Structures are given as C-alpha cells and as structure tokens.
Amino acid sequence: MGNAIDSRRRKFGVICLAVPAAMLILGQTAFKSSLDGAAFLVYWFICFLFTLAAMFIALLDIRSVQRQSREETRELLQKTLGEIERQRSEGPSDRQ
C-alpha cells in the first residue's frame, strides 16, 4: 500500500494546488487593485510556479503508482505460479 514518502508527496501536492487556488481568488478580488507593474508579474509568476510544481508532483505520483502496481502484479504472478507448481508436484488429487 502507501508509505510515508507517498503520503508526504501527496500532502505537498495538495499544498501546491491550494496555494495557487488561493492566489487566484485573492488576485482577482482583494489584490486586484494593488497588483500593477512588476508586482503583477511577480505575483502571477509565483502562482504559475506553484501550478507547475503541482503538475510535476502529480506526474511523480503517477510514476510511483505505476511502479507499485507493476511490483504487486509481478508478486501476484510469482505467487500464483509457485502455487500451481506446488500443486503439480503434490500429484493428482480428488479435484473435480
């Protein structure tokens, strides 16, 4: 299942989504009149960076989930093949 690294990555991803969402709301309401010139560019650039960070973290999470799924599938296949081999070596039984 999940581990501490996955949990931390997902929490960081949520933060990286919440910050630009809050910045968007604040930038379009409370700060709209005070953002001009360089402040406008810096503010929205920071929002953009948090958005890119959230996308990057999501891609890392996708890779992690794919890797974990691949490992679990491989383990299940090995376990199943081992069980089949064990049943074969035990000989025929009264199975129907």
N, C-alpha and C positions, 0 to 999 in steps of 0.2 A: 504494500500500500504506500501511502505517502510517508515522507520522512521530514525531518526538521528543515532541511535545505529547501524542499518543495514548499513547505509552509512559509518560510521566510520569503522566498521568491514571490509567492502569491500575495502575501501581505504587502510587499514592496510594489507589486504590480497594481494593487488596489489603490495604494497611495499615489502612484504615478498616474492613475486615472482620475482620482478625486481632486488632485491639485489643479490640473488644467480645467476640469469642470467648474471648480470654484472660481478659478481665474477668469473663465469665460463669462460666468454670471456677474462677477464683480466688475470686470472690464466693460461689460455692456450696460451696467447700471450705475453703481456707486462711483467708479473711477472714470467714467466716460468723459466727463468734462475736464478732469485734471490730466488725462493722458494726451500729451501732444509732443510732437517732435521726437527727440531721442528717447524720452520716457516711453512713448507709444511703442517704438521699435523694440526696446529692451523688454518691456512687459510682454509683448506678444511673442518675442523670440524665446523667452523663458517658458512660456506656455507651450510653444512648439517643441522645445527640448523635452519637457515632461511628457508630451504626447508621443514623441519618438521613443523615449525610454519605455513607456508603457507597451508600445508595439514590439520593441526588442525583447522585453521580458516575456511577452506573450509568445513570441517565437521560441525563446528558450524553453518555456513551459511545454510547448507543443513537442519539441525535440525530446524533452525529458519523458513525457507521457508515451511517445512512440517507442523510446528505448526501453522503458519499463514494460510496456505491452509485449515487445519482442522477447524480452527476457522471460516473462511469465509464460508466453506461448511456448518458448523453447523448453522451459522446465516441465510444463504440462506434457509436451510431446515425449520428452525423455522418460518421464514417469509412466506414461501410458505404454510406451514401447517396452519398458522394463517389466511392467505388469503382464503384458502379453507374453514376453519371453519367459517369465516365471511360470505362468500358467502352462505354456507349452512344455517346459522342462518337467513339470509335475506329472505329465502324462494325461491320457484321456480320463474324463470323469463322467458322471451321470448327468451331464448338462443336456438340456433339450432346447 
